[in-house]
Amino acid sequence: MDAARIFDTLGMDRAALDGGDWPVSSPIDGAVIARLTLDDAAAVDAKIARSVEAFAQWRRVPAPRRGELVRRFGGLLRRHKATLGALITLEAGKIVAEGEGEVQEMIDICDFAVGLSRQLYGRTIASERPDHALRETWHPLGPVGVISAFNFPMAVWSWNAALAIVCGNSLLWKPSEKTPLCAIACQHLFEQAMADFDEAPEGLSQLLLGGREVGMTLADDVRVPLISATGSCAMGRQVGARVAQRFGKSILELGGNNAIIVAPSANLDLAVRAIVFGAVGTAGQRCTSTRRIFVHQSIYPAVVERLQQAYAALPIGDPREPSTLVGPLIDARALTQMEDALQAAREQGGKVVGGERVLADRWPGAYYVQPALVEGGGAIDNSVEETFAPVLYCFRYDALDEAIARHNAVPQGLSSAIFTTDVREAERFLAATGSDCGIANVNVGTSGAEIGGAFGGEKATGGGRESGSDAWRGYMRRQTATVNYSDELPLAQGVRFG
Ligand code: UN1
């Protein structure tokens, strides 16, 4: 399906695809699929002001009613799952199964948020003073700025949006300039959900289309109390510092450098499948992609041989074909970064299998690659950087403690996994002295997390948590209230004053 057909199917005006000077291209073949108009500084300022007004109304709507709006939005996502998936495929290059899987994550978080809208629980706390009540209430926060990346062009926004909306906030979304059509489609469906929902104020959710400067404007604006940003560590370092400068809150979901440890007792069928999905799924462009493996030396040759066989048989090509497993990289820059990483590995004595550009004759303007395996040499030196491409560094280990130490010896701390059938090894990996990541799995790969858990990581990954569990608290302000229902004024800590 082309962009015009997708817009038609979603009930959108296809004229919106043309008229601007910002070209949007598909990574499938490099063709320009839209020309959009971006927001200038005045438009951004006006949208932030409107968001403040929308928030003032929305926070008064009871949370279960706010949940009802998210329920309606989730219904539209269900109805249009295949079309939205096709748009993700067209604009981000994901294979069909992963495009639709991304929409399923959105549906799941909507369901979660609807339930949550009746469970924004605070605590009551025992007061030390007689006839006093002490409690904690969670209140809406304000306009929430969401900055998202190309690789999950819809779902990352939805994790933030579904929670932020039931928490009583308004939304400002600055999507990646590489995937604005996905954002426009989501915005359209959200507005449809709002259309016959009287309590929803105009401007409750707004899009800010633009480049880096728009994100930085959001980061600097004191009217936006929370910025949730997903992207590179370099981006997060800037956004986080600027938000902190004005005492705003931020949720940072930055780079990963995720590894899998394969222990001697592992079920190798499971391990190899998980490694391949983690390393080459989404062409290695997930923040949870598997970038390193540590394999016990007793099984290292067998595992690497099986990986090489699996890699040699990977169907690479048009992501719209149902048989394709590896689609294109997002753009030429991604290819250059992959080539640079592989060149650095070779210079350090590493052995590289794969990594070549493929299908360039058929699509000179698109960037498909044979996923790469890197073995040996000084590969460890350059594997500390996240390269957003299908490059897997393979290491061997002798002792589990050593593997865990090397596993943790990178700046990032997002996702991690161990494959083992030995409960002692599994527990050591999950212990306080084990993996230092926000996500640690046993016999489950590094990518493809469910929405029910809190999602995010430590260290240079930014420390933020999105999605399930109690991540919603990041989207609200906590108020501690002490109520005195006595006729005395006892002071805390037994202080006497006058
Ligand atoms: C991302 O790449 O930014 O766990 C998010 C996963 C997906 C989310 C990835 N549920 O791989």
Residues whose N, C-alpha, C, O or C-beta is under 5 A from the ligand:
A	BS01	UN1	F152 Q285 R286 C287 T288 S447 G448 A449
